[in-house]
């Protein structure tokens, strides 16, 4: 069984730079000068790729929902919000 998380140790540069190894850059599809999102959560630094709109639109949806079901959901959400 493969772990969902891959761990890799690397060092912070002399000026505080963080350089993900080539293996990680390749796996995530990171290009030079690409913006990334860094989040601090307790003592953890979480680094995430920021996807551009083309990548997002190419990704198949995780859930398929009909227009009718979406409309019902939206109406229920509005009702719950007004309470």
C-alpha positions as CSV (number, residue, x, y, z in Angstrom):
1,X,0.0,0.0,0.0
2,X,1.3,3.4,-1.0
3,X,1.2,6.3,1.5
4,X,-0.8,9.4,0.5
5,X,2.0,11.6,1.8
6,X,5.5,11.6,0.4
7,X,8.2,13.0,2.7
8,X,11.5,14.4,1.5
9,X,14.1,16.4,3.5
10,X,15.8,19.4,1.9
11,X,17.6,22.4,3.3
12,X,16.7,26.1,3.3
13,X,19.2,28.2,1.3
14,X,21.6,30.8,2.8
15,X,19.1,33.6,2.0
16,X,16.0,31.6,3.2
17,X,15.1,30.2,-0.1
18,X,13.3,26.9,-0.4
19,X,14.0,24.9,-3.5
20,X,11.9,21.8,-4.0
21,X,14.0,19.0,-5.5
22,X,13.6,18.2,-9.2
23,X,11.6,15.1,-8.5
24,X,8.9,17.1,-6.6
25,X,8.9,19.9,-9.3
26,X,8.4,17.4,-12.0
27,X,5.6,15.5,-10.1
28,X,3.7,18.7,-9.5
29,X,4.4,20.3,-12.8
30,X,6.1,23.3,-11.3
31,X,7.7,25.7,-13.8
32,X,10.2,28.5,-13.2
33,X,8.7,31.6,-11.7
34,X,5.3,29.9,-11.1
35,X,3.5,31.3,-8.1
36,X,2.8,28.8,-5.3
37,X,0.8,29.1,-2.1
38,X,2.5,28.7,1.2
39,X,0.5,28.2,4.4
40,X,1.7,28.0,8.0
41,X,-0.3,25.5,10.1
42,X,1.2,25.2,13.6
43,X,4.8,24.1,13.0
44,X,4.0,22.9,9.5
45,X,4.7,24.8,6.2
46,X,2.3,23.6,3.5
47,X,3.3,24.4,0.0
48,X,0.7,24.0,-2.8
49,X,0.7,24.6,-6.5
50,X,-1.6,27.3,-7.7
51,X,-3.5,25.9,-10.7
52,X,-4.3,28.1,-13.6
53,X,-7.8,28.2,-15.0
54,X,-6.9,25.9,-18.0
55,X,-5.7,23.2,-15.6
56,X,-8.9,23.5,-13.5
57,X,-11.2,23.3,-16.5
58,X,-9.4,20.2,-17.8
59,X,-9.9,18.3,-14.6
60,X,-13.0,16.1,-14.6
61,X,-15.5,16.9,-11.9
62,X,-15.4,14.7,-8.8
63,X,-19.2,14.7,-8.5
64,X,-21.8,14.9,-11.2
65,X,-25.1,16.6,-10.3
66,X,-28.1,17.5,-12.4
67,X,-29.3,21.0,-12.8
68,X,-32.6,20.1,-10.9
69,X,-30.6,18.6,-8.0
70,X,-28.3,21.7,-7.9
71,X,-31.3,24.0,-7.9
72,X,-32.9,22.1,-5.0
73,X,-29.6,22.2,-3.0
74,X,-29.2,25.9,-3.6
75,X,-32.8,26.6,-2.4
76,X,-32.3,24.5,0.7
77,X,-29.0,26.3,1.4
78,X,-30.7,29.6,1.1
79,X,-33.5,28.5,3.4
80,X,-31.0,27.3,6.0
81,X,-29.1,30.5,5.8
82,X,-32.2,32.6,6.4
83,X,-33.0,30.8,9.7
